Structures are given as structure tokens and as C-alpha cells.
């Protein structure tokens, strides 16, 4: 036993022990990285959450600490056998210089590992999550590396590593008067053989995982009945229609911003800051003089008339760069924001038309909004689906206002109810289409990101494909996670997407967002449709019996509870945006001159008011009945958020 311990600790051969410890020091990072890339939890901490204490505990566990202690023991034995007087000998000056060079190379190797393998990959991976926050860790911008230069840089780093290893081995040989060939014992050969075997094994695993990924892509293509390519995505989006870039550029040019609003000389600056908020809150209560001037300017805007004319016909697809050899994630979608703005403008058009009793203008505004929403139905992107849901909610609010106005005939109400019923099938179709679109985006990202050498802003970027043979364990991890992600898209509903507890890196990164969309957004769209159908039914009962029912026992089911939607006639609490004047003439304002100069002229305040109404609501995603109220408390407030979904018919 004693002899075995002496051999393990290299008691009788400290030079060989020191070289074996050096070999451990140079080979442990490889096995450390293999362990990191095998455990997705560690990668999440490393690439997304930063270098946390948990990461250090995981990475420097019992085995690495034990190896570190062995290295220190070997170093101690080596130092004990080196004569200090020998290093003071003038003839050993070259050895001292060589020692310093070896130390410098070791530091350079450490810098290479830290910056290139860890920090750079961290920056590239986290860039889409943190935008510019992590770009300071990317040395590409500092040394001008891009494209295949990363592969050569990594290769140069490995050569530096090897040079440092053999140089320090030579120093040990000179210091202990032991020939270099004697330092390379069975233990050192066994360690390097283990590393070589590990490398080959990781390469084989990476190639196998890549093959499985391609099989999964083929199976997913068959599942959707179309290829997972940008070209196929474009065909679904265009739906046989020809893209019209001129149409959308004209719409953008005609969209009014009302910068010329000149309410009065002393108030124009304040109102210029306010006009965008007015457009955003068409239900807001404005000061009478402001509202009157706003209505005059809005209805008198010539661009709005031209814009309305363009929106009376079905909207053509926007021109998008769907290319199979480009990253789809870099595609800009300005028409989505434009559609939101157009519906807000139509909201005002309809509000003024209702106010003036112009039923024809009401119908025209509703038709334009429907055209915009119909355009969004053909879009396969997830973000487009969410925009469509938001626009449909605004359209339903407009229809509920028309129902409240009593200006439309019964046949129109029946037709709207029938259309809303058909629209439920459209919600399911759009959800499945968004799953297909996200699957295409995922495959496109995984297949083209490794070959990019520029980010979306044109800056240099790591071309990860050049590093895969240097880090096959990372390649294997990405490929196996990519296969799992592709298979996760074989669903018909986003709520079926695996949850965040999945052991798949990519699934755990996306699960929270996608499952939230499946459990909140699309069910909310269904609830919205059923709520409006219930309101129309209540209005039809009122037209038949002369009054709204006190109870409705046959309402459609709430998708969040599985029970009938809630109904109430009577007092209804609503949140109303109110624009109030600030400044020296405002009520209850006590400010100094500096504060007044920085304050906007009008300030929007949300007020809770009670009105008489018929209301139908869903209990919302939190599955708590808040009486139809929806509000998001200010940050830091202890008030609980309420997420009920509701539409109303005003009785006053």
C-alpha cells in the first residue's frame, strides 16, 4: 500500500510527477468543457445568466478540486528538488528567460480559453436576449476577426497551448536534470490517449446527433405537409397574391402624424407632445376645446381620406426578403406596426362617425378594419399572430360600440354573430400556422447562424461553423438540442409545447414565451369572440323583449374556466384615460418654474368610474373572477394585477 501511494504521488520521481500535473492542467479544461456541454443547466448559467456562484460550484466540484490538489502536491515535490543556488548561476540566465516565456505563454493560453471559448460564445449567444449589453465581451470588434478568421484564431490558440506545454516540460527537464523522454511516462500517455479517445467519441456523437436532427426536420416537414424553408413560408404568406411594395410605402407616406397641429401659439408645443397619446387612446376624455380642435384637424386631413380609399380593398402582401440562404430573424416587419397605427386611426374615424350619426361612415370604417385584420390572417409569423389578436380585440371593441349605438339593423347583428362563430376556426388555423412559422424560423436559425460572419447591424461575428471541429462536444450538444426542439414543434396547440423544466437547452429557453402564448393569447382570442357574440345575443333579446335580460343562462363557455361566461346588467366599473391640463393654470398644482418648464402641457391619468352597462366577461388567464376588471398596477405597487376580458354595452 505504501509503495502504491509513493507511485501515485510520484514520491521517487518528482519531475515525472510535475510533468503529469502539468498534463492534467492542460487536459482538464477539455474534460471540463465536455462536462459543461453535456449539462444544459450549466450552459444556461454560463451563456445566459452569466458567471454565477452556482456555476462555479458545479464546475469545480469534488473531482476537479482533487486534481487541483494533486497538481499542487506535484509542484511542491518539484520545488523541493530544485536547488535555488542553481538558478542564481549566471549560466542559467537563458533558462530563467525560458521560464518567463513559458509563464507568459500559459497566461496567453488562459486568456484564449476565457475570451474565445467562453466570453465570445457567451456574447454571441446572449446577443439576441440582451441586445447590446454583452457586446463589450466580444473581442471580434476589437481585433477585427470575422468569418473563417475565427477558425484560424482558434487553431493559433491551440498551437500556442501546445507550445506552452512542451516549453514548460523542457523547463522541468532542465531544472531536474531529467531527459525529456523520461518525463513522458505511462501516466502521461494514458491521459493523452484518454483525451484523444474523448475527442473521437465527441465527433462521432456530434455526427450522429446531426444526422438525427436532419431526420427530425424531414419528419416535421411531413407533419406540416410542406418544407421548412423560407420559400415555402413565403408561399403561405402570399397565398397566391403578388407582393406590392409600392402600396405599403404609399400607406406609410400617407399616414398622418399631425405634426402641424397648432391649437394655439402658447399651447402648440405641449400638444405636439400629446398627439401621439391621443391617437393611442381613442376612448380618452379630452378637454372640450382640445377635443374639438382635434376632431376638426383629424376629419379635415386630406391624407386620411386618401388612406381610407386605399384600405377599402383587400390589402396586398408586403414585400419581404424570404430567402433560403438568409437568416429570417433579421427580416424587418414595419407593416405590423403600421397595421396597428391604421386600426387606431380607424378607431377615431368610427368614433367620430358614431358621434355624427353617420351610419355609412361607420360601416366603411368597420370594413377597413376588417380588411386590415384579414390581411394579418395570412401571415405565418408568431409576432404577426399576436398583432392579429390585438387588432381583432380592437375590432370587437368597435363592434360593441356600434351595438351600443343602436344604429344598425337586426340583420346586421345576426350576420356579425355568424361571422364571429366562423372566426373561431380561423383562430385555430392561425395558431397552427404560427407553429409552422416558428418551426421554419427555428430550422433557419440553426442551419444558417453557424455560417454567418456578420450580425444584423453589419458588425463582425463569430462564424461558429469554423469552431465545430475544435469543440465537437459543443457541436454535439447543439445538434442534440436542435433535434429535440424540432420534434417539439409537432403540436397543434402552443399549450402542448414542452414546459421550461425540459432538459433541452433550446426548449427551456423558449418554453416560457411559447406556452404563455398558447395558454393566454389564443384562448383570449377565443374568449373575445364568444364575449362579443354574447353581447349581440343580449342586444337581440332587448330588441325582441324591450329590455336587456337580468340573467343569461346559455352563454358560451369561457376557454379559461370551462364554465359559461359571466354576465351582469347594472353598475360597471371601467378604467377611463383622462387627459388633464398641467401647468400654472391647472388645479391643485404646486411646482416651481423649472418643474413647470419640463412638464408636458397635458397628462393622461387612468380613472376608475362606475357606469350603467351590460357586461359579459371571461375570468382571464389567471382564472380568478375580478368582476370583469382588467388593470396592470404600476411598478412597485402591491395591488394585484387583474386580467379579466370584457366587452360592454353602455346603458347611459
KAVEN-V790704 format. One line per field, one symbol per residue. burial: I if it has 9 or more other C-alpha atoms within 8 Angstrom, else O. A space follows every 10 residues. Layout:
burial = ???
//
This chain:
burial = OOOOOIIOII IOOIIIIIII IIIIIOIIOO IIIIOIIOOI OIIIIIIIOO OIOOIIOOII OOOIIOIOOI IOIIIOIIOO OIOOOOIOOO OIIOIIOIIO OIOOIIOIIO OIIIIIIIII IIIIIIIOOO IOOIIOIIII IOOOIIIOOI IOOIOOIOOI IOIIIOIIII IIIIOIOIOI OOIIOOOIIO IIOOIOOOIO OIIOIIIOII OIIIOIIOOI IIOOOOOIII IIIIIIIIOO OOIIOOOIOO IOOIIOOOOO IOIOOOIIOI IIOIIOOIIO OIOIOIIOOI IOIOIOIOOO IOIIOIIIOO IIOIOIIIOO OIIIOOIIOO OOOOOIOIII OIIIIIIIII IIIIOOOIIO IIOIIIIIII IIIIIIIIII IIOIIIIIIO IIIIIIIIII IIIIOOOIOO OOIIOOIOOI IOIIOIIOOI IIIIIIIIII IIIIIIOIII IIIIIOOOOI IIIIOIIIOO OIIIIIIOII IIIIIIIIIO IOIIIIIIII OIOIIIIIOI IIOIIIIIII IIIIIIIIII IIIIIIOIII IIOOOOOIIO OOOOOIIIII OOOIIOIIIO OIIIOIIIII IIIOOOOOOO OOOOOIOOOI IIIOOOOOOO IIIIIIIIII IOOOIIOIII OOIOOOOOOO OIIIIIIIII OO
//
